[in-house]
Amino acid sequence: MLNFFEHYFPNVISLGWSTDLGWGTAIWQTLYMTFVSAFFGGILGLLFGFGLVLFDTNGILANRPIFWILDKIVSIFRAIPFIILLAFISPLTQLLVNTQIGMTAALVPLSLGVFPFYARQVQNALVSVDHGIIEAAQAFGATTGEIIFKVYLREALADLIRVSTVTLISLVGLTAMAGAIGSGGLGNVAISVGFNRFQNDVTWVATLLIIVFIFAIQFTGDLLAKHASHK
């Protein structure tokens, strides 16, 4: 078996596991960038997503100026291609993490790049909640917090899990582009090593690992959404 890999995947073997471009390092970098940026971008996305629903004309906290501001912020950030966003917010990245290069620096553009997408997904999930249930909760004197946590979150939980899964998968793709600022990761190995050095076996293995990672996220998300929808 070892001879087989050494013959057909020599460059994969030569990269090693724990070197700067090793497979273990690349996997860790991809996991780190995906889940840490998902945490910060997810918080922003939830805040903006809920804001877009609550402050909308038909929302329980209807406020047209606030809704307009939130809507325009989300639309502007969604309109900026991620590769341009990397350069555009580099001064902010420098201010927040004291560097513009590397894995940690990539967290800032990744979080800001994914939050508008997630905010729209959250907005769509919450809008699907039956307005009659919300009106009934208001009639019984439910507070804004109770409506958010006991009505919106409970009724839209399965859909929120599904859109969170889609967002995580999207983030995996963005980590590959984050390689432009030296963030590392499997996408960076596939391009900077496999493609640029004409080492096709490295590209194939890196791509396969990304696919496995995405399938794992999708499988987990589907299970959680199925469980939530039966509650």
C-alpha angles and dihedrals in degrees: 000000000000090000089052092055093043090053101043101025105033095144092049090056093045093056090066126196112274104027121111090271095027123132096247091050092048093049091049092048092051092048092046095049094043100049101034093049089043089057096052096034089046093055091050091045093051093048093049093040093053090042092054090054100039096046095041119114091264095036126115090247097037109188117156099196094050092045090050092052094048092045094051093047091053093045093049094050091046090053094057113088109236096237089056092044088060090063097033096060097035092114089054090047090052090050095049103040102015094239139068097204133067143032097307093046089056091062092074098056091037092055093045092042095054102037098076091050091049092044091058091047091051090047091054092047093051095044088060091064110109106260089211090067090053092049090049091052090050090049089056090053099255114171124234091258092051091050091050097047103028100036112022098035095041096046096041098037096109092048091046090054090050094050090045088055091051090048093052091051090050089051091056088060092048092054088064091058090045086069085084087079095044097263095143122208134134093297091054091050091050093053108028095039108020101037103028094046094040091241098145095177090062091050092050095049094044090050092048091052091050090050091050089049092051093046090052091052092047093047093049092045092050091051093049093046091049090050092048093048091059094055 
